[in-house]
Amino acid sequence: MAVKPHDREPPLQRLIALYGVRGVARLLDIKGPSVANWKRIPAERVLELEAATGINRKKLRPDLYGAPRARPTRNSLAA
């Protein structure tokens, strides 16, 4: 059974709005029902989708490729 559109994460919703489920499947050379069952873009597909669409990986999966956390500096540790 396909995932309902409102159950998908926003980056996947936007990708499907642009290309459609079948279009995304064609980009990845997979079957449409596989894409229809996604709730989010699988981590193993992000780089392939980035190459195929030009959409930055940070926009496709910000939870994986978002801005790195600030690392503590010596000054902040001394406080």
C-alpha positions in Angstrom: 0.0 0.0 0.0 1.4 3.4 -1.0 2.2 6.0 1.7 -0.2 8.9 1.9 1.2 12.2 0.6 0.8 13.9 4.0 2.8 11.1 5.7 5.9 11.9 3.6 8.6 14.3 4.7 8.6 17.7 3.0 11.7 17.1 0.8 10.2 14.0 -0.7 6.9 15.7 -1.2 8.6 18.5 -3.2 10.6 16.0 -5.2 7.5 14.1 -6.1 5.7 17.3 -6.9 8.4 18.2 -9.4 9.0 14.8 -11.0 6.1 12.5 -10.0 6.5 9.1 -8.4 7.2 7.5 -11.8 9.7 10.3 -12.8 11.7 9.8 -9.5 11.6 6.0 -10.1 12.9 6.5 -13.7 15.8 8.7 -12.4 16.9 5.9 -10.1 16.1 3.1 -12.5 13.7 1.5 -10.0 10.0 0.6 -10.0 7.4 3.3 -9.1 5.9 1.3 -6.2 9.2 1.4 -4.4 9.2 5.2 -4.5 5.5 5.3 -3.6 6.2 3.5 -0.4 8.9 5.9 0.8 8.2 8.2 3.8 11.5 9.9 3.3 14.3 9.7 0.7 16.4 6.6 1.7 19.9 7.6 2.7 21.4 5.2 0.0 19.5 7.2 -2.7 20.4 10.7 -1.8 23.6 11.1 -3.7 22.1 9.4 -6.8 19.2 11.8 -6.7 21.5 14.8 -6.2 23.4 13.8 -9.3 20.3 13.2 -11.3 18.3 16.3 -10.3 20.9 18.9 -9.2 19.1 19.3 -5.9 21.6 19.6 -3.1 21.8 16.7 -0.7 21.3 19.1 2.2 17.8 19.9 0.8 17.0 16.2 0.1 18.0 15.0 3.6 18.8 17.8 5.9 18.9 15.4 8.9 21.9 13.6 7.3 23.7 16.4 5.4 22.6 19.6 7.3 25.0 22.1 8.6 27.5 20.6 11.0 27.2 21.3 14.6 29.5 23.9 16.0 32.5 22.3 17.7 33.6 23.7 21.0 36.7 26.0 21.0 39.2 26.3 23.7 37.8 29.6 24.8 34.3 28.1 25.2 35.6 25.2 27.2 37.4 27.5 29.6 34.3 29.4 30.5 
